[in-house]
Amino acid sequence: MRKICLFILWSVVFSLIPSCDYISSRLLKDDGILVTGKVGEILVVCEQDIWNSEIKKLLDSNLTQFIMPYYPDVATFELLHKTPDHFEKGSKRYRNTLFLKLNPSLKKSKFEIKEDVWAHGQLVVELTAKNKVELLNLCHNNLKEVHGCFDEVEWVRLLKKHQKTTNQVVQNEISSNFNISLALPESSKIVSRADDFIRIELPSASRPIVFVGKGTQDPGSINSGILIYQYDYNSLEQLEPKNLLERRDTILKYNVPHESEGYFMGTQYHKLVYPETNSVFNFGKNIDGIEMKGMFQFKHNYKKNGTGGAFWAFHFVHPKTKKLICVSGYVDAPSTTSWTHALREVQAVWKSTKIL
C-alpha cells in the first residue's frame, strides 16, 4: 500500500517531475473553482459513530503530527468533522478532505486518492472498508501514508501559486548574485543586501487575516521572510550541522539586526528546540541538500535576549559556482497566532529552488 500511495501521489496527483507538462498546466491554470479552508486543515467526512470510536484516536495521533522542533507546538494539521449528510448539504470544496466509509458489500478494503474532485487544487482521500473492525485496521495501516499525501500537497499548492508571480526585480537580483531562482509570493521585496547576502520580506497579504474588531483586520502580527546567503565550499566537513550552524550565526550576527539597537538574529540551542537536520531534495528532485529546522532569537552581547521565532532552511552546494548556498525562511509571530500558514509558505519557497 505504501508503494501504491507514493506512486499515485508522485506520478499522478502532484508529479514531482518538472517535465510533466500535463499536471503542471492543470495546477497552474487560473480557471475553475478554487478550494476553500485554511492551510493546515483536514476535513474528515464520516458518520458520527465512526468519529466517536477508537478511529478518532488514530486520526489524532497520525494526522495532527507536529512540525518539529518548534515551540509552541505547530501542528501539521487540525481536524474538522462533518457527517456525510452535512457534507452533501454544504460546501464540498475543502482543500484536504478525508472520507471514512463503510460498504458491507465490499470484498476488499480500498485506499483511494483523487484530485480536483469538487474544486481546483483539492485532494480527496477515501478509506473504505466492509465494517468498523476492518476500517479501524485500514486506518491503523495507512493513516501515516495519508498524512504524507496531505503534508506534501500543502506546500505544493503554495509553490504552484507562487510560480504564477514574476517579482522580476527581486528575481533578477537573486539570479545575478546566487545563480538560482525561487518562487516567491507576489509583492515580496528585498529589504537589505550585502556581499553574498540578501534578505527578502514576505508580504502580509499572503498570510491569513484575523478579524480583531469592527471594520479592522490584523494579519496575525506575523513577520516572515527569506534569507539567502552563500560562501565558498571547500570540504565535506562544512556540511556537518555544527559547522552550518556556526557559519549561520556568524552571518546573521552581521546581517540581520533587530530594530532595537545592539540586537541581532541568532540560533536557540535549548535542548527542547535544538535545530534538527535531514537530507532532502528540492521540488524538482535535482538538488540534494540539507534541511534544517529550529528556533531563532534576537540576541545581545551584553543584555538579556529578546524575542524570536522559527526558521526553516535549505543548504546545498551549487554545482556550477561551487558555493555553499542557504535559503532560510523565518517566522516571527506571537504564540497566540498560528504559525502553520507562514511556515508552510517558507517551506514552499525553499522547495522551489532551481539552479540557473
N, C-alpha and C positions, 0 to 999 in steps of 0.2 A: 504493500500500500504506500509505503514511503516513496518508492521509485515512481509509482503512478502519480502521486501528488506532485512530486518535483517535475516530472515530465510534463504534466498538464500545465503546471504553473509557469515553467520557464519556456516551454515550446509553444504553448497555445495562448495562455492568458496574457502574460507580460512580454514574452520574447525578449530576453536579455541580450540577444544577439543584435547589434545595431543595424545589420544589413537587412533585417526583416522589415521591408517597407510596408507590408500589409498591416501588421499590428501597429507599427509606429504611426501610420497615417490615420488609423482609427482612433488612437489615443490622442493625437494632436489636432484632430478636426474640431472646429468650433460649433458645428451644428448639433442638434439633438438636445434632449432634456438632460440636464446635469443632475448629479447626485445631491442628496441632502444629508444632514447630520454633520457632526463635528469630527475633526481628526481625532482619533483615539477612542472611537465608539464602535461597538459591535451590537447590532440588533439581533436578539435571539428570538425566533418565532417558534413557539411550541405551546402545547396545551398546558393549562395551569398545573395539573397534577404532575407533569414531567418537570416543570420548573421548580416545583416544591419537593422533588425527590432527591435522591443521592446524586443525580446527574448535575444538579446545581453546584454541588461541592467540586465536582470535576471541572465544570466550567470556570469556576472562580480560581482554582489552582492552576489551570492550564492557559487560560485566556487573559488573565489580568496580571501577567508577569510584570516585574519592574524592569525599567531600563537602568541597569546598574552602572556605576556606583553612586548615583545621585542622591542628594538629601536636601529637602524632604523627598520621600519616595515619589518617583514618577512612573505611573503605570503605563504599560504599552496600550492597554485598552480598558474602558469601562463598559459594563454590560447593561443593555436595556432589554426589557422583555415586553413582548406582545403576544397575545393569543392569535391563532390563525384567523379567527373571525375579526378581531380588532385590526389585524394587518390588512385584511381584504377591504375593510371599510375606510382605511386611512391611506396615507402616503406610502407607496411601495419603493421609494427612491433612495432609501438609506444606502450609504456608500459601502458599508460592510454588513452583510446580512447572513445569518446562520439559521438554517431550518433544521429542526429535530422532529422527525416524522415517524409514525407507526403505520405499517401496512401489513395486516395479518396474512395476506396472500403472497407476500414476498418470500422467495425461496432463499435468497442470499442478501445480506446487508449491503447497502450501497453508500459510497462516498463519492459525491459529485461536485465539481467546481464549474461555475458558469460566470460569464462576464456580460455586462451591459444588458441585463435582463429587463429591467424597467427604466434604466437611466444610463447615460453615457458615463463610463468610469466606475460602474458598480461591480462589486464582486459578491457573488452569492455562493455559499457552500451548503450542501444538503447532506445530512446524515439520516439515512432511512433504515429502519430495522423492523423485524416482524413483531416484536414485543418489547416491553420495557427492559427485560433482562438483557436481551441482545443489543438494545440501544445503549444501555449502560456499558456493555462490553465494547461496542463500537466507539463510544466516546473515550473510553479508557485507552484504547489502542491508537486513536487517531487525532485527538484534540491538540497534541503538540504540533502535528503537521498542519492542522487547521490554523493554529496560531501563526506558524511560519508563513502561510499563504497570506493572511491578513496583514502580518507585520511587513512583508515585502511590498505589497501593493500600496501601503500607506505612504511611503516615501516616493514610490514610483509615480504616483499621481501628482505629487508636488513637483517632482523633477520634470515631468512632461509639461506641466503648466508653465514652469519657468523657462522651458526651452522655446516657448512661443514668444518670449520677450527678447528684445535686442540689447538694451543697455549698451549701445555701441561705444560710447566714450569710455565707460568702465572696462568693457571687453578689450578695447584697443590697448589700454594701459596694462591689463593683466597679460595679454598675449605678448606685448613687446618686452615686458620685464621677466616673465616666467615661462614663456613658450607653452602655455596651456590655455584652455578655455573652461569656463564654468557657466552653468545655467543658474542665473540669479533672478530673484523676484523683481518685478518691474519697479523702477524708481530707486533701486539700490544706488548708493553713492559712495565714492571714496572720500573719507574724512581725514585721513592722514597717510603720509607716504615717507619713506626713507630708502636708503640703499638696500635693495633686496627685501623690501618690506612694504606691504600695503594693508591698510585697514579699511574695510567696507562696512557701512552701516546698512542694515536691512530696514525697509520701510515699515512703519507701524500699521499701514493699511493691509499688509499681508498677514497680520495676526488677528486672532479673534477679538471681536468687540464685546465689551462688558458694559451693560447699562447700569449707571450708578445713580440715576435720579431723573427727574422730569426734563426731557429735552437734552440730556447730557450723555456723552459717551466717553468711555475710557478704554484705551487699547490694552488694558490689563497691566499697565505700568511696566511693560516688558521692554528691555533694551537688548537687542541682539545684533550680531554682526559676524563678519568673516575676517580672519587674519590670514594673510598669505605671506610666507617668508621662505627664504632659501639660503643655503650655504654650500660650500664645496664638499663633495663626497669623496672621501679618501680610503675608507676601510669599512668592512662589515661591522666592526665594533660600534660605529656611530649609530647603527640601527637598534642597539640594545636600549631597552626602556630607560634605564638610568641616564644614559647619555643623551637620549632625545629630550628627557625632562630637564636635564642640566642646561642644554642649549636653549630650550624653550624659555626657561626662567630668565636667562641672560638677555635674550632678545626682547621679551615682554617688558623687562625692567626698564629698558631704554626707549621702548617704542609705544607702550600702552599706558600712559599716565592717567590717573583719575582726575576729576575736576577739582578735587581737594589737593592743594599743593603738597608735594612730597610723597604721595601715594602712587603705587604702580601695581599692575596686574602680576600676580604670582600664583603658583600652584599650591593647593592644600594637600598636605601629606598625612592627615589624620588617618588612622588605620581603617576607620569606617568608610572613608571616601577615597582611599588611596587609588591613584589612577590605574585603570585596567587596560591591557593591550591585547589585540588579536590580529592575526593575519587575515586580510580581506582583499577583495577586488573592488574596483570601481564598477559603475553601472555597465559599461561596455565590456567588462571582463578582460580588458587588455592592460590594466595596470595593477600589479601586485604590490600591495603596500601594507602599512601597519596602522590599524585603527586604535585610537587612544581616547578613553572617556574618563572624565574626572571633574573635580570642582576647582574653581579658582577663587582667589580672594585678593582684594586690593590691600597691599602691604605697605609698611613704612619702616624705614631703617631704625627709627628711634621711638615711634609711637605705637599705640595699640592698632592692630589690624582693623581694616574697615569691612565694608560689605563685599559680597561676591556672588557667585552663581555657578553655572555648569559650562563645561566645554566638551566638544566632540571633534576630534582631529583626525586627519588622514596624512600619513607620512609616506613618501615614495621617492625613488631615485629617478630623475628624468633621464630617459635613455639617450637623449641627444646632447643635452647640456652637461650631463654628469653632475647635476646639482641635487642635493637632498632638499626636497620641497615639502612644506607643511601647509595644508589648507585646514584651518582650525576655526570652527564656529563656536560662538559663545552666547550664552543666555543669562542676562542679569534681570532677575524678577523677584518680587516678594514671595514668601512662602504661601501666601493666601491666594496666589494666582497660579492657574495651571500652566505648567511648562511644556506640556506634551506637544502642542502645535509648533511652538518655537523650536524645540529640539528636533522634531521631525523635519522642519524646514532646513536647519543647518545640515542635517544628515543628507537631505536631498541635494544640497549644494555640493558637498564634498564627494558624494557618489557620482555627480555629473562630470567630474574632472576628465578632460580629454587632452591628449598630447597633440601639439600642433607640429 
